[in-house]
Every structure is written in structure tokens, then in C-alpha cells.
Amino acid sequence: MDLKRAIQFGLLVKAAENIPPANIANAAGQTLPATYDPDDIGYKIVSTIIGNDLATNINPERGHQIVSFGFILQAPNHDVVIAIRGTAGIWEWVHDCECFAVRCPFLAGAGRTDDGFTSIYNSLCVATSARLVETLSTLPFDHSTNSLTICGHSLGGALATLLALDVTANTNFKNPTVYTFGSPRTGDSLFVSAYNQAVPNTYRIANRVDIVPKLPLPPLYEHAAGLYELNPVKLIPPAFLVKCEFACEHHMTSYLHLLSLLAGGTVQPLDAGCVP
């Protein structure tokens, strides 16, 4: 895995995360600031992605809220990126730990997927209200498109996994690259088998002490291939690189920090509350 590219796409996910969920205005035409584009690639937002939030037993009304989930972007070199954020509701989901499987809705024979993630995925659309996967080929890109990268953190990692298989099976984008950060398991062994065959260019980045990638539990759910494991503990001398708390180990900023320590160069900062 190219660590610098992983950081590059992680920063795009961080840009999506920093938009207030209630802000569902279409940001089309805006260019990302250097905070999220330090190499000055010039990512331009083609459309905002919106959908239903994650319903939980603690807060079922989340499932009725329309929130922003990220962006579809294009760089001047014609590359297209879909960046999808997570949700604060993931902690309610972890607390509930009730995960039910439904048939994969977009590919026959592709097993079963988590019902909550699938419900959200089915709701994803661009700001024009057209369903996300159905509108990719008709979006007003400034240039022709020659590659697609899909990236997401936490719940966004599960949504990125569903999206990658859907676009591969049902659109002209047949070879997407996928980067997920702290993604939970998304489907059963049949789903994972179909996914691994269709989307081999997957990098599933997981902090080894982050609880979210460990759920839902096998054998009902399995992970896609492509694991790249991060270790938040330095052995010599012994020290934590990230504050050893559940939330801190899962934060997107913590993933970026750990990746940047491995990559060398500019170190991405931790959230203030997660400095050990």
C-alpha cells in the first residue's frame, strides 16, 4: 500500500467529516482547501452526497434524519474520488450490538449484508436527489473520467464497500480502488467472496485496538481482503502513540496520525484530547 496515497484519501474523508451533518447544501464547484489537499492536487467538488443517518435502538429517529455523508470530487488529472464520512451513531450501534442481515440488494447471489448499513446505502443520493450509483455516469464532470477511488471511515467504510461492489457490477466503472479506515464488517462470507473477486484493489486499514473493525462478529459477518493493520503502541521505548480510549483509537485523525508516522514527512496531528 502507498502510505502517502492512503493519507491523501484519508484527508478527503476528513474533509467530508468536518462538514456539519445537518448541512446538506450542495457544495458543487468548491475546491478543497490546502488543509485537506496539501499536495495542491486541486480536488473540485462535483456533488455533495446525502442520505439517512444510522438508526439505532438508542436513537431510532436518526434513521429519519437526512444528513450529508461526503463528496464526489474530481482532480484536474481526471481522477474521480468518492469520500464518505462516518457518524457519531456508530457508538450507539456498538452499544446495541444488534446486527441483522438482509439480501444484498444490487447483485443477485452476493450473499447478505448488514441491514442498517444497507438501509443507509440505499438512501444515498446526490444533492439533485438522484440515487448515487445511478447518477455517476451523468454527473457534470469537468473532464472525462479515467479512474475511480472510493474511500470511507467507520460507517463510511462499510458504505464504501457496498458502493464499490455496486458500481463494479452495475456501472461502467469496472475497476475502482478502495481505501477504508476503521470499517466494520459489512456482509457475510458470500458477500465477501463476491466483493474480493470484483474489487481486488482494496486497502482495508484498521487500527488493531479499534473496536469498530471487530464488529459485527463472525461467522455471520466477515471482512473483505486487503487488511493493512496499524499498531498504536511503540515497543521501544514502550509508549502509546494514541491515547488508549475507544473513541480516540477510532478517530479519523488518529488513523491519519498513525499513517503519517509510518510514511515520514509531515505528521498529521491528533485531536487534542487524544494525545497520550
C-alpha positions as a Markdown table, in Angstrom:
| # | Residue | x | y | z |
|---|---|---|---|---|
| 1 | Met | 0.0 | 0.0 | 0.0 |
| 2 | Asp | 1.2 | 3.5 | -0.9 |
| 3 | Leu | 1.1 | 5.3 | 2.5 |
| 4 | Lys | 1.1 | 8.8 | 1.0 |
| 5 | Arg | -1.9 | 7.9 | -1.2 |
| 6 | Ala | -3.7 | 6.5 | 1.8 |
| 7 | Ile | -3.1 | 9.7 | 3.7 |
| 8 | Gln | -4.2 | 11.7 | 0.7 |
| 9 | Phe | -7.6 | 9.9 | 0.5 |
| 10 | Gly | -7.9 | 9.9 | 4.3 |
| 11 | Leu | -7.7 | 13.7 | 4.2 |
| 12 | Leu | -10.5 | 13.8 | 1.7 |
| 13 | Val | -12.6 | 11.7 | 4.1 |
| 14 | Lys | -11.6 | 14.1 | 6.9 |
| 15 | Ala | -12.9 | 17.0 | 4.8 |
| 16 | Ala | -16.3 | 15.2 | 4.5 |
| 17 | Glu | -16.3 | 14.6 | 8.2 |
| 18 | Asn | -15.8 | 18.2 | 9.0 |
| 19 | Ile | -19.0 | 19.3 | 7.3 |
| 20 | Pro | -21.8 | 19.5 | 9.9 |
| 21 | Pro | -24.1 | 16.6 | 9.2 |
| 22 | Ala | -27.1 | 18.9 | 9.1 |
| 23 | Asn | -25.5 | 20.9 | 6.3 |
| 24 | Ile | -27.0 | 19.2 | 3.2 |
| 25 | Ala | -26.4 | 22.1 | 0.8 |
| 26 | Asn | -24.7 | 21.1 | -2.4 |
| 27 | Ala | -21.1 | 22.2 | -2.3 |
| 28 | Ala | -20.6 | 21.6 | -6.1 |
| 29 | Gly | -18.0 | 23.8 | -7.6 |
| 30 | Gln | -16.0 | 24.4 | -4.4 |
| 31 | Thr | -12.3 | 23.4 | -4.3 |
| 32 | Leu | -10.9 | 21.8 | -1.2 |
| 33 | Pro | -8.6 | 23.9 | 0.9 |
| 34 | Ala | -4.9 | 23.0 | 1.4 |
| 35 | Thr | -5.8 | 21.5 | 4.9 |
| 36 | Tyr | -7.3 | 18.6 | 3.0 |
| 37 | Asp | -5.2 | 18.9 | -0.2 |
| 38 | Pro | -1.7 | 19.6 | 1.0 |
| 39 | Asp | -0.2 | 18.4 | -2.3 |
| 40 | Asp | -2.3 | 21.0 | -4.2 |
| 41 | Ile | -3.9 | 18.4 | -6.4 |
| 42 | Gly | -6.9 | 20.7 | -6.8 |
| 43 | Tyr | -9.8 | 18.5 | -5.9 |
| 44 | Lys | -13.1 | 20.1 | -7.0 |
| 45 | Ile | -16.4 | 19.0 | -5.5 |
| 46 | Val | -18.8 | 17.7 | -8.2 |
| 47 | Ser | -21.6 | 17.0 | -5.8 |
| 48 | Thr | -22.4 | 16.6 | -2.1 |
| 49 | Ile | -23.7 | 13.1 | -1.0 |
| 50 | Ile | -26.7 | 13.0 | 1.3 |
| 51 | Gly | -28.8 | 10.2 | 2.9 |
| 52 | Asn | -30.4 | 8.8 | 6.0 |
| 53 | Asp | -28.4 | 8.6 | 9.2 |
| 54 | Leu | -27.8 | 5.4 | 11.2 |
| 55 | Ala | -30.9 | 4.3 | 13.1 |
| 56 | Thr | -30.2 | 2.7 | 16.4 |
| 57 | Asn | -32.2 | 1.3 | 19.3 |
| 58 | Ile | -31.0 | 4.2 | 21.4 |
| 59 | Asn | -32.0 | 6.8 | 18.8 |
| 60 | Pro | -34.3 | 5.3 | 16.1 |
| 61 | Glu | -35.1 | 8.8 | 14.9 |
| 62 | Arg | -31.6 | 9.0 | 13.4 |
| 63 | Gly | -32.9 | 6.9 | 10.6 |
| 64 | His | -35.3 | 9.6 | 9.6 |
| 65 | Gln | -32.7 | 12.4 | 9.5 |
| 66 | Ile | -31.3 | 13.5 | 6.2 |
| 67 | Val | -27.6 | 14.3 | 6.6 |
| 68 | Ser | -24.5 | 14.9 | 4.5 |
| 69 | Phe | -22.2 | 11.9 | 4.0 |
| 70 | Gly | -19.5 | 13.3 | 1.8 |
| 71 | Phe | -18.5 | 14.4 | -1.6 |
| 72 | Ile | -17.9 | 13.3 | -5.2 |
| 73 | Leu | -14.7 | 15.0 | -6.3 |
| 74 | Gln | -12.6 | 15.3 | -9.4 |
| 75 | Ala | -9.0 | 16.3 | -9.8 |
| 76 | Pro | -7.6 | 18.1 | -12.9 |
| 77 | Asn | -5.9 | 14.8 | -13.9 |
| 78 | His | -9.5 | 13.4 | -14.4 |
| 79 | Asp | -9.4 | 11.1 | -11.4 |
| 80 | Val | -12.7 | 10.9 | -9.5 |
| 81 | Val | -12.9 | 10.3 | -5.8 |
| 82 | Ile | -15.9 | 9.5 | -3.6 |
| 83 | Ala | -15.2 | 10.3 | 0.0 |
| 84 | Ile | -17.7 | 9.1 | 2.7 |
| 85 | Arg | -17.6 | 10.0 | 6.4 |
| 86 | Gly | -18.7 | 8.1 | 9.4 |
| 87 | Thr | -21.3 | 9.0 | 12.0 |
| 88 | Ala | -21.5 | 9.6 | 15.7 |
| 89 | Gly | -24.2 | 7.0 | 15.7 |
| 90 | Ile | -21.6 | 4.3 | 15.3 |
| 91 | Trp | -21.1 | 4.3 | 19.1 |
| 92 | Glu | -24.9 | 3.7 | 19.6 |
| 93 | Trp | -24.6 | 0.9 | 17.1 |
| 94 | Val | -21.7 | -0.6 | 19.0 |
| 95 | His | -23.7 | -0.4 | 22.2 |
| 96 | Asp | -26.8 | -2.0 | 20.6 |
| 97 | Cys | -24.7 | -4.8 | 19.0 |
| 98 | Glu | -27.8 | -6.0 | 17.2 |
| 99 | Cys | -26.9 | -6.7 | 13.6 |
| 100 | Phe | -29.4 | -8.3 | 11.2 |
| 101 | Ala | -28.6 | -9.5 | 7.7 |
| 102 | Val | -30.6 | -8.8 | 4.6 |
| 103 | Arg | -30.0 | -9.9 | 1.0 |
| 104 | Cys | -27.5 | -7.8 | -0.9 |
| 105 | Pro | -29.9 | -5.5 | -2.9 |
| 106 | Phe | -27.9 | -4.8 | -6.0 |
| 107 | Leu | -26.2 | -8.1 | -7.0 |
| 108 | Ala | -28.0 | -11.4 | -7.1 |
| 109 | Gly | -26.1 | -14.2 | -5.3 |
| 110 | Ala | -23.9 | -11.8 | -3.4 |
| 111 | Gly | -25.0 | -13.0 | 0.0 |
| 112 | Arg | -26.3 | -10.9 | 2.8 |
| 113 | Thr | -25.3 | -7.5 | 4.2 |
| 114 | Asp | -25.9 | -5.7 | 7.5 |
| 115 | Asp | -29.5 | -4.3 | 7.5 |
| 116 | Gly | -28.6 | -0.9 | 9.0 |
| 117 | Phe | -25.7 | -0.2 | 6.6 |
| 118 | Thr | -27.7 | -1.5 | 3.6 |
| 119 | Ser | -30.7 | 0.8 | 4.5 |
| 120 | Ile | -28.4 | 3.8 | 4.6 |
| 121 | Tyr | -26.6 | 2.8 | 1.4 |
| 122 | Asn | -30.0 | 2.5 | -0.4 |
| 123 | Ser | -30.8 | 6.1 | 0.7 |
| 124 | Leu | -27.6 | 7.7 | -0.6 |
| 125 | Cys | -28.1 | 10.2 | -3.3 |
| 126 | Val | -26.5 | 13.3 | -4.8 |
| 127 | Ala | -27.8 | 16.7 | -4.0 |
| 128 | Thr | -30.2 | 16.5 | -7.0 |
| 129 | Ser | -32.0 | 13.6 | -5.3 |
| 130 | Ala | -30.8 | 11.1 | -7.9 |
| 131 | Arg | -29.6 | 7.8 | -6.4 |
| 132 | Leu | -25.8 | 7.9 | -6.0 |
| 133 | Val | -24.8 | 4.8 | -8.1 |
| 134 | Glu | -27.3 | 5.6 | -10.8 |
| 135 | Thr | -26.1 | 9.1 | -11.4 |
| 136 | Leu | -22.3 | 8.6 | -11.6 |
| 137 | Ser | -22.2 | 8.4 | -15.4 |
| 138 | Thr | -24.4 | 11.6 | -15.8 |
| 139 | Leu | -22.7 | 13.9 | -13.3 |
| 140 | Pro | -21.3 | 17.2 | -14.7 |
| 141 | Phe | -17.6 | 16.3 | -14.5 |
| 142 | Asp | -15.3 | 19.0 | -15.9 |
| 143 | His | -13.2 | 16.3 | -17.6 |
| 144 | Ser | -13.6 | 12.8 | -18.9 |
| 145 | Thr | -13.1 | 10.2 | -16.1 |
| 146 | Asn | -10.3 | 7.7 | -16.1 |
| 147 | Ser | -10.2 | 6.3 | -12.6 |
| 148 | Leu | -12.5 | 6.0 | -9.5 |
| 149 | Thr | -11.3 | 5.8 | -5.9 |
| 150 | Ile | -13.9 | 5.2 | -3.1 |
| 151 | Cys | -12.8 | 5.9 | 0.4 |
| 152 | Gly | -14.6 | 6.0 | 3.8 |
| 153 | His | -14.1 | 5.9 | 7.5 |
| 154 | Ser | -16.1 | 3.9 | 10.1 |
| 155 | Leu | -19.7 | 3.6 | 8.8 |
| 156 | Gly | -18.4 | 5.3 | 5.7 |
| 157 | Gly | -16.1 | 2.4 | 5.2 |
| 158 | Ala | -19.0 | 0.0 | 5.1 |
| 159 | Leu | -20.8 | 2.3 | 2.7 |
| 160 | Ala | -17.7 | 2.5 | 0.5 |
| 161 | Thr | -17.6 | -1.3 | 0.4 |
| 162 | Leu | -21.2 | -1.6 | -0.7 |
| 163 | Leu | -20.7 | 1.2 | -3.2 |
| 164 | Ala | -17.6 | -0.3 | -4.7 |
| 165 | Leu | -19.3 | -3.7 | -5.4 |
| 166 | Asp | -22.4 | -1.9 | -6.8 |
| 167 | Val | -20.5 | 0.3 | -9.2 |
| 168 | Thr | -18.4 | -2.6 | -10.4 |
| 169 | Ala | -21.4 | -4.7 | -11.0 |
| 170 | Asn | -23.8 | -2.1 | -12.4 |
| 171 | Thr | -21.9 | 0.8 | -13.9 |
| 172 | Asn | -19.1 | 1.5 | -16.4 |
| 173 | Phe | -16.6 | 2.0 | -13.5 |
| 174 | Lys | -15.2 | -1.6 | -13.5 |
| 175 | Asn | -12.0 | -1.2 | -11.6 |
| 176 | Pro | -12.4 | 1.1 | -8.6 |
| 177 | Thr | -9.7 | 1.4 | -5.9 |
| 178 | Val | -11.0 | 1.4 | -2.3 |
| 179 | Tyr | -9.5 | 2.7 | 0.9 |
| 180 | Thr | -11.4 | 2.1 | 4.1 |
| 181 | Phe | -10.4 | 3.3 | 7.6 |
| 182 | Gly | -11.8 | 1.6 | 10.7 |
| 183 | Ser | -14.6 | -0.1 | 8.8 |
| 184 | Pro | -16.9 | -2.6 | 10.5 |
| 185 | Arg | -17.6 | -5.9 | 8.8 |
| 186 | Thr | -20.3 | -5.3 | 6.1 |
| 187 | Gly | -21.6 | -8.7 | 4.9 |
| 188 | Asp | -21.4 | -12.5 | 5.1 |
| 189 | Ser | -18.9 | -14.9 | 3.5 |
| 190 | Leu | -20.8 | -14.9 | 0.2 |
| 191 | Phe | -20.8 | -11.2 | 0.0 |
| 192 | Val | -17.1 | -11.0 | 0.9 |
| 193 | Ser | -16.3 | -13.6 | -1.8 |
| 194 | Ala | -18.2 | -11.7 | -4.4 |
| 195 | Tyr | -16.6 | -8.4 | -3.3 |
| 196 | Asn | -13.0 | -9.8 | -3.2 |
| 197 | Gln | -13.4 | -11.1 | -6.7 |
| 198 | Ala | -14.9 | -8.0 | -8.1 |
| 199 | Val | -12.9 | -5.3 | -6.2 |
| 200 | Pro | -9.4 | -6.6 | -5.7 |
| 201 | Asn | -7.8 | -3.2 | -5.4 |
| 202 | Thr | -8.9 | -2.7 | -1.8 |
| 203 | Tyr | -6.9 | -1.4 | 1.1 |
| 204 | Arg | -8.7 | -2.0 | 4.4 |
| 205 | Ile | -6.8 | 0.0 | 7.0 |
| 206 | Ala | -7.6 | -1.0 | 10.6 |
| 207 | Asn | -6.1 | 0.1 | 14.0 |
| 208 | Arg | -5.5 | -3.2 | 15.8 |
| 209 | Val | -7.1 | -1.9 | 19.0 |
| 210 | Asp | -10.0 | -0.1 | 17.4 |
| 211 | Ile | -13.2 | -1.9 | 18.4 |
| 212 | Val | -15.3 | -0.9 | 15.4 |
| 213 | Pro | -13.5 | -3.1 | 12.8 |
| 214 | Lys | -14.0 | -6.1 | 15.1 |
| 215 | Leu | -17.8 | -5.9 | 14.7 |
| 216 | Pro | -20.3 | -7.4 | 13.7 |
| 217 | Leu | -18.9 | -10.7 | 14.9 |
| 218 | Pro | -18.0 | -13.7 | 12.7 |
| 219 | Pro | -19.1 | -16.2 | 11.5 |
| 220 | Leu | -22.2 | -14.4 | 10.3 |
| 221 | Tyr | -20.1 | -11.4 | 9.1 |
| 222 | Glu | -16.7 | -11.4 | 7.5 |
| 223 | His | -14.2 | -8.8 | 6.4 |
| 224 | Ala | -13.1 | -8.1 | 2.9 |
| 225 | Ala | -9.5 | -8.8 | 1.9 |
| 226 | Gly | -6.8 | -6.2 | 1.8 |
| 227 | Leu | -6.0 | -5.7 | 5.5 |
| 228 | Tyr | -3.3 | -3.1 | 6.4 |
| 229 | Glu | -3.0 | -3.1 | 10.2 |
| 230 | Leu | -1.9 | -0.1 | 12.2 |
| 231 | Asn | -0.3 | -0.5 | 15.7 |
| 232 | Pro | -0.9 | 2.4 | 18.1 |
| 233 | Val | 1.8 | 1.1 | 20.5 |
| 234 | Lys | 5.5 | 1.8 | 20.2 |
| 235 | Leu | 7.6 | -1.0 | 21.7 |
| 236 | Ile | 11.0 | 0.6 | 22.1 |
| 237 | Pro | 10.7 | 2.5 | 24.4 |
| 238 | Pro | 7.2 | 1.4 | 25.3 |
| 239 | Ala | 4.6 | 4.1 | 24.7 |
| 240 | Phe | 1.1 | 4.7 | 23.3 |
| 241 | Leu | 1.0 | 6.7 | 20.1 |
| 242 | Val | -2.7 | 7.5 | 20.6 |
| 243 | Lys | -4.5 | 7.8 | 23.9 |
| 244 | Cys | -5.8 | 4.4 | 24.8 |
| 245 | Glu | -9.6 | 5.2 | 24.7 |
| 246 | Phe | -12.2 | 3.6 | 22.5 |
| 247 | Ala | -13.1 | 6.8 | 20.7 |
| 248 | Cys | -9.6 | 8.1 | 20.3 |
| 249 | Glu | -8.4 | 4.8 | 18.7 |
| 250 | His | -11.3 | 5.1 | 16.2 |
| 251 | His | -11.0 | 8.8 | 15.2 |
| 252 | Met | -10.1 | 9.6 | 11.6 |
| 253 | Thr | -7.4 | 11.9 | 12.9 |
| 254 | Ser | -5.8 | 9.0 | 14.8 |
| 255 | Tyr | -5.7 | 6.9 | 11.6 |
| 256 | Leu | -4.1 | 9.8 | 9.7 |
| 257 | His | -1.6 | 10.3 | 12.6 |
| 258 | Leu | -0.5 | 6.7 | 12.6 |
| 259 | Leu | -0.2 | 6.5 | 8.8 |
| 260 | Ser | 1.9 | 9.7 | 8.7 |
| 261 | Leu | 4.3 | 8.4 | 11.4 |
| 262 | Leu | 4.9 | 5.4 | 9.1 |
| 263 | Ala | 5.1 | 7.5 | 5.9 |
| 264 | Gly | 7.6 | 10.0 | 7.2 |
| 265 | Gly | 7.4 | 13.7 | 6.3 |
| 266 | Thr | 4.6 | 15.9 | 7.7 |
| 267 | Val | 3.0 | 14.3 | 10.8 |
| 268 | Gln | -0.8 | 14.6 | 10.9 |
| 269 | Pro | -1.9 | 16.0 | 14.3 |
| 270 | Leu | -4.0 | 14.1 | 16.8 |
| 271 | Asp | -7.2 | 15.6 | 18.3 |
| 272 | Ala | -6.1 | 17.4 | 21.4 |
| 273 | Gly | -8.0 | 15.0 | 23.7 |
| 274 | Cys | -6.3 | 12.0 | 22.1 |
| 275 | Val | -2.7 | 13.0 | 22.7 |
| 276 | Pro | -1.2 | 10.3 | 25.1 |
